């Protein structure tokens, strides 16, 4: 008996990990510009933690937290840049509770927005649907009385 040739399963190419490139870039940043790297690392710490913990495809939670935290981190980075950019100036900026608190609260706001947006959208869509149903019932009642159809 002749054997049937077995179909070879198409192998998908392995997914590449670029974590080593990210580590290399962080190492270069820490070596060349340690002050801004320290400031960015501490101001965006909640976003970096969410980047590690977010398992959803596309990492929507991490993107929201990082985007919000980055928006709050730009003024301190500009102040550091204009102040010389040293490590001591970065530590001084991070030591200010208003700067660190603002950046972390902005990250928390991004997290809250990401959690609350689907709920708020659902409430809005339900309210619009209920208003549309009420308009249709009123139109139906008007047509029934106009055409003298009685109770349907």
Residue pairs with C-beta under 8 A, 6 or more apart in sequence:
26 37
29 36
29 37
30 37
30 38
33 85
34 87
34 90
35 80
35 85
35 86
35 87
35 89
35 90
36 77
36 80
36 81
36 85
36 90
38 87
38 90
38 91
38 94
39 73
39 76
39 77
39 80
39 90
39 93
39 94
40 73
40 77
41 48
42 94
42 100
43 69
43 72
43 73
43 76
43 94
43 99
43 100
43 103
43 104
44 66
44 69
44 70
44 73
44 103
44 107
45 104
46 65
46 69
46 104
46 107
46 108
46 111
47 62
47 65
47 66
47 68
47 69
47 70
47 107
47 110
48 66
50 61
50 62
50 65
50 66
50 107
50 111
51 59
51 62
51 66
53 62
54 60
54 61
54 62
60 114
61 111
61 114
64 110
64 111
64 113
64 114
65 107
65 108
65 110
65 111
65 114
66 107
66 110
67 110
68 106
68 107
68 109
68 110
68 113
69 103
69 104
69 106
69 107
69 110
71 106
72 102
72 103
72 105
72 106
72 107
73 103
76 93
76 99
76 103
79 93
80 89
80 90
80 93
83 89
93 99
94 100
143 149
144 150
144 151
144 152
